[in-house]
Amino acid sequence: MTPATVGAPGSVRRSLHSLWLLSSRDLRVRYSTSALGYLWSVLDPLVMSGIYWFVFTQVFHRSVGEDPYIVFLITALLPWVWFNSAVTDFTKAFKKDARLVRSTSIPRWIWVNRIVVSKGIEFLFSLPVLVLFAVFGGAQVSWALLAFPLAVILQTVLLVGLGLIVAPLCVMFGDLERTTRLVLRALFYASPIIYGVGNLPGVFADIAAFNPLAGIFTLYRVGFFPDQWDTMTVLVGAAVSLGILGLGLLVFPRLERPVLKEL
């Protein structure tokens, strides 16, 4: 495709084309260097789901979540893998391609958002696993499943905002890369993945609402588990996600020049 067919330099069409090219490049590199290819998109959440399912159903008496518990787990673990892998890659978004970031005219925000897109595509590739477990696990499906696309959009908004903040800060402050990994480990257990928001006692349920992932995971689950709906959690999660996006759009342009000096 020639440059004339993808819009003028600096145009929205040209930027979106560059975003797609870089995102598809990441996917090709990931799958071409792996013997298992696509299976890696589902193995991680499947292994994690299997471990937690075994621990909470076969070893201990489970008092959290809903049945079928394996579906309850997967509906949150699949988007968690998208979130976790994207945020982890944000920490090296500019360092990994420092020469290209400095020497090309591609808008710098594209180097961040390509991660959101490529990891999001991997998430979509993993959804057949959820469908299979839902069918064979006997999960009930309601009209609330229409909230699933809304969850995808809201998670995209959250990740774009976080990427615009985390990626440049990690260039300027090297220790933030390791700090981010520690925060992600804690956030896994602070998010309603192996449990639901309703399982939290007292004031902790209200506090959890300010974790945007709580509202997002609620939207993913409500189509299979209507009792998981919590209006406050969803609304606060949406507001926090939009707030983080707004902060990212405000901060990123101010950090762009200092980042280029550091690379």
C-alpha positions in Angstrom: 0.0 0.0 0.0 1.5 3.3 -1.0 1.6 6.4 1.3 -1.0 8.1 -0.9 -3.6 5.5 -0.1 -3.2 5.8 3.6 -3.7 9.5 4.0 -1.5 12.5 4.2 1.4 12.7 6.8 0.0 13.6 10.2 -3.5 12.7 9.2 -5.7 10.5 11.4 -5.9 7.9 8.7 -2.1 7.7 8.4 -1.8 7.4 12.2 -4.3 4.6 12.4 -2.5 2.8 9.6 0.8 3.1 11.5 -0.9 1.8 14.6 -2.2 -1.2 12.8 1.1 -2.0 11.1 3.0 -1.9 14.4 0.4 -3.9 16.3 0.3 -6.6 13.6 4.1 -6.6 13.6 4.1 -7.4 17.3 1.7 -10.3 16.7 3.7 -11.7 13.8 6.9 -11.6 15.9 5.2 -13.2 18.9 3.7 -16.1 16.9 6.5 -16.6 14.4 9.1 -17.2 17.2 6.9 -19.6 19.1 6.2 -23.3 18.3 2.8 -23.1 20.2 1.8 -19.8 18.6 -1.8 -19.1 19.3 -2.0 -21.5 22.2 0.1 -19.2 24.3 -2.8 -16.8 24.3 -4.9 -19.3 26.3 -2.4 -21.4 28.2 -1.6 -18.9 30.9 -5.2 -18.1 31.9 -6.1 -21.8 31.5 -3.3 -23.0 33.8 -4.2 -20.2 36.4 -7.9 -21.1 36.2 -7.1 -24.8 36.7 -4.9 -24.2 39.7 -7.5 -21.9 41.5 -10.3 -24.2 40.5 -8.5 -27.2 42.1 -7.5 -25.3 45.2 -10.9 -23.8 45.9 -13.1 -26.7 44.9 -11.0 -29.8 45.7 -8.7 -28.8 48.5 -10.6 -26.1 50.4 -14.3 -25.5 50.9 -15.1 -22.6 48.6 -17.2 -19.7 50.0 -16.6 -17.2 47.2 -17.7 -16.9 43.6 -20.5 -18.8 41.8 -21.0 -22.0 40.0 -19.7 -23.1 37.5 -16.6 -21.7 39.3 -14.3 -22.4 36.3 -16.4 -20.0 34.2 -16.4 -17.5 37.0 -12.6 -17.6 37.1 -12.1 -17.5 33.3 -14.4 -14.5 32.8 -12.0 -12.4 34.9 -8.7 -14.2 34.2 -8.8 -13.6 30.5 -9.2 -9.8 30.7 -6.7 -9.8 33.6 -4.0 -11.4 31.3 -4.7 -8.7 28.8 -4.4 -6.0 31.4 -1.3 -7.5 33.1 0.6 -8.2 29.9 -0.2 -4.7 28.5 0.9 -2.8 31.6 4.0 -4.9 31.8 4.9 -4.1 28.2 4.2 -0.4 28.8 7.2 -0.2 31.1 9.5 -0.9 28.1 7.3 0.5 25.3 9.9 3.2 24.3 13.1 1.5 25.4 12.5 -1.5 23.3 12.4 0.5 20.0 14.3 3.5 21.2 16.1 4.1 17.9 12.8 4.0 15.9 11.0 6.2 18.4 13.7 8.9 18.0 14.3 8.6 14.3 10.8 8.2 12.8 7.9 10.7 12.5 5.4 8.3 13.9 3.4 9.9 16.7 4.8 8.7 20.0 1.4 7.7 21.4 1.3 5.0 18.7 4.2 3.2 20.4 2.1 2.9 23.5 -1.3 2.1 22.0 0.1 -0.6 19.7 0.5 -2.6 22.9 -3.1 -2.1 23.8 -4.2 -3.2 20.3 -2.0 -6.3 20.0 -2.7 -7.5 23.5 -6.4 -6.8 22.9 -6.4 -9.0 19.8 -4.8 -11.8 21.7 -7.5 -11.4 24.3 -10.2 -11.7 21.6 -8.4 -14.8 20.2 -8.7 -16.4 23.7 -12.5 -15.9 23.9 -13.4 -19.3 22.3 -12.0 -20.9 25.4 -14.5 -19.0 27.5 -17.3 -20.1 25.1 -16.3 -23.8 25.4 -16.2 -23.8 29.2 -19.5 -21.9 29.4 -21.1 -24.5 27.1 -19.7 -27.6 28.7 -19.8 -26.2 32.2 -23.5 -25.5 31.9 -23.3 -21.7 32.5 -26.5 -19.8 32.0 -26.5 -16.9 29.6 -28.7 -13.8 29.9 -29.3 -10.6 27.9 -26.7 -9.0 30.2 -24.1 -10.6 28.0 -24.5 -7.5 25.9 -22.4 -5.7 28.6 -19.4 -7.8 27.4 -18.5 -5.4 24.6 -18.9 -2.5 26.9 -16.3 -4.1 29.2 -13.9 -4.4 26.3 -14.3 -0.8 25.4 -13.9 0.4 29.1 -10.8 -1.8 29.5 -9.4 -0.3 26.3 -10.0 3.2 27.7 -8.3 2.3 31.0 -5.3 0.8 29.3 -4.8 3.7 26.9 -4.8 6.1 29.9 -2.4 3.9 31.9 -0.1 3.5 28.9 0.2 7.2 28.3 1.2 7.6 32.0 3.3 4.5 32.7 5.4 4.3 29.4 7.0 7.8 29.6 7.5 7.7 33.4 9.4 4.4 33.1 11.8 6.0 30.7 12.5 8.9 33.1 12.5 6.7 36.3 14.1 3.3 35.8 13.0 1.8 39.1 9.4 2.2 38.1 9.6 -0.9 35.8 10.2 -3.2 38.8 7.8 -1.2 41.0 5.1 -1.7 38.4 5.5 -5.5 38.5 5.2 -5.5 42.2 2.0 -3.4 42.0 0.5 -5.8 39.4 1.1 -8.7 41.8 -0.7 -7.0 44.6 -3.5 -5.8 42.2 -4.2 -9.3 41.1 -5.4 -10.2 44.7 -7.0 -6.8 45.2 -9.2 -7.3 42.1 -12.3 -9.5 42.1 -10.9 -12.4 40.1 -11.0 -15.4 42.4 -13.9 -13.8 44.3 -16.7 -11.3 43.5 -17.2 -7.8 44.9 -20.2 -9.1 46.8 -17.9 -11.5 48.7 -16.0 -8.7 50.3 -17.1 -7.8 53.9 -18.4 -4.4 55.0 -16.5 -1.3 53.8 -14.1 -3.3 51.7 -16.8 -3.7 49.0 -17.1 0.1 48.8 -13.3 0.5 48.7 -13.0 -2.1 45.9 -15.3 0.0 43.7 -12.5 2.5 43.2 -10.4 -0.2 41.6 -11.6 0.2 37.9 -11.0 -3.4 37.2 -13.7 -4.3 39.7 -16.3 -2.6 37.5 -14.9 -3.9 34.3 -14.8 -7.5 35.5 -18.4 -7.1 36.8 -19.4 -6.2 33.2 -17.6 -9.3 31.8 -19.3 -11.6 34.3 -22.8 -10.3 34.5 -23.9 -12.1 31.4 -23.2 -15.4 33.0 -23.8 -14.4 36.7 -26.5 -11.8 37.0 -26.1 -11.6 40.8 -22.7 -10.2 40.3 -24.1 -6.8 39.1 -23.2 -3.9 41.4 -24.3 -0.5 40.1 -21.9 1.5 42.2 -18.9 -0.6 41.3 -19.6 -0.3 37.5 -20.3 3.5 37.6 -17.3 4.3 39.8 -15.1 2.0 37.7 -16.2 3.7 34.5 -15.6 7.1 36.0 -12.1 6.2 37.3 -11.2 4.7 33.9 -12.2 7.9 32.1 -10.4 9.9 34.7 -7.2 8.0 34.1 -7.6 8.4 30.3 -8.0 12.2 30.8 -4.9 12.3 33.0 -2.9 10.4 30.4 -4.0 12.7 27.6 -2.9 15.6 29.8 0.4 14.2 31.0 1.8 12.5 27.9 2.4 15.6 25.7 4.3 17.2 28.6 6.5 14.2 29.1 7.2 13.5 25.4 10.2 15.9 25.0 11.9 14.8 28.3 11.4 11.2 27.2 13.1 11.8 23.8 16.1 13.3 25.6 16.4 10.2 27.8 16.3 7.7 25.0 
